[in-house]
Amino acid sequence: MYMIYSKTANYIISCLGQNSNIKFIIKEFIKEIVETEDPKKPYSDQKMVEIFEEKGIAISRRTIAKYRDEMGILSSSKRKRF
């Protein structure tokens, strides 16, 4: 179901042991998730946490919300399109 995110998730995992800008990479992954979601049913921050967890990446809902806000991405209720 979340095969779209495999490339980014694998990149994140490969960078964890390096001196990479993980914050930037996580933000890119969030951006990718939001860009590919169904506009009629956007993912909540908690659902994004679950997507990260499925890829073996532990991240808190508050961190997702913080990064999403920093990128100017609205909450799921405000991204919803009818």
Contacts in CASP RR format, 6 or more apart in sequence:
PFRMAT RR
TARGET T0000
AUTHOR 0000-0000-0000
METHOD contacts of the structure
MODEL  1
MYMIYSKTANYIISCLGQNSNIKFIIKEFIKEIVETEDPKKPYSDQKMVE
IFEEKGIAISRRTIAKYRDEMGILSSSKRKRF
2 51 0 8 1.000
2 54 0 8 1.000
2 55 0 8 1.000
4 32 0 8 1.000
4 36 0 8 1.000
5 29 0 8 1.000
5 32 0 8 1.000
5 33 0 8 1.000
5 36 0 8 1.000
5 51 0 8 1.000
5 55 0 8 1.000
6 55 0 8 1.000
8 25 0 8 1.000
8 28 0 8 1.000
8 29 0 8 1.000
8 32 0 8 1.000
9 29 0 8 1.000
9 52 0 8 1.000
9 55 0 8 1.000
9 56 0 8 1.000
9 57 0 8 1.000
10 55 0 8 1.000
11 25 0 8 1.000
12 22 0 8 1.000
12 25 0 8 1.000
12 26 0 8 1.000
12 29 0 8 1.000
12 55 0 8 1.000
12 57 0 8 1.000
13 55 0 8 1.000
13 56 0 8 1.000
13 57 0 8 1.000
15 22 0 8 1.000
15 25 0 8 1.000
16 22 0 8 1.000
23 67 0 8 1.000
26 59 0 8 1.000
26 63 0 8 1.000
26 67 0 8 1.000
27 67 0 8 1.000
27 70 0 8 1.000
27 71 0 8 1.000
29 52 0 8 1.000
30 48 0 8 1.000
30 64 0 8 1.000
30 67 0 8 1.000
30 68 0 8 1.000
30 71 0 8 1.000
30 73 0 8 1.000
31 71 0 8 1.000
31 73 0 8 1.000
33 43 0 8 1.000
33 48 0 8 1.000
33 51 0 8 1.000
34 42 0 8 1.000
34 43 0 8 1.000
34 68 0 8 1.000
34 73 0 8 1.000
34 79 0 8 1.000
37 43 0 8 1.000
37 79 0 8 1.000
39 79 0 8 1.000
39 80 0 8 1.000
39 81 0 8 1.000
40 80 0 8 1.000
40 81 0 8 1.000
40 82 0 8 1.000
41 80 0 8 1.000
42 76 0 8 1.000
42 79 0 8 1.000
42 80 0 8 1.000
43 51 0 8 1.000
43 76 0 8 1.000
44 76 0 8 1.000
45 61 0 8 1.000
45 64 0 8 1.000
45 65 0 8 1.000
45 68 0 8 1.000
45 75 0 8 1.000
45 76 0 8 1.000
46 61 0 8 1.000
47 76 0 8 1.000
48 64 0 8 1.000
49 59 0 8 1.000
49 60 0 8 1.000
49 61 0 8 1.000
49 64 0 8 1.000
52 58 0 8 1.000
52 59 0 8 1.000
52 64 0 8 1.000
53 59 0 8 1.000
65 75 0 8 1.000
68 75 0 8 1.000
73 79 0 8 1.000
END
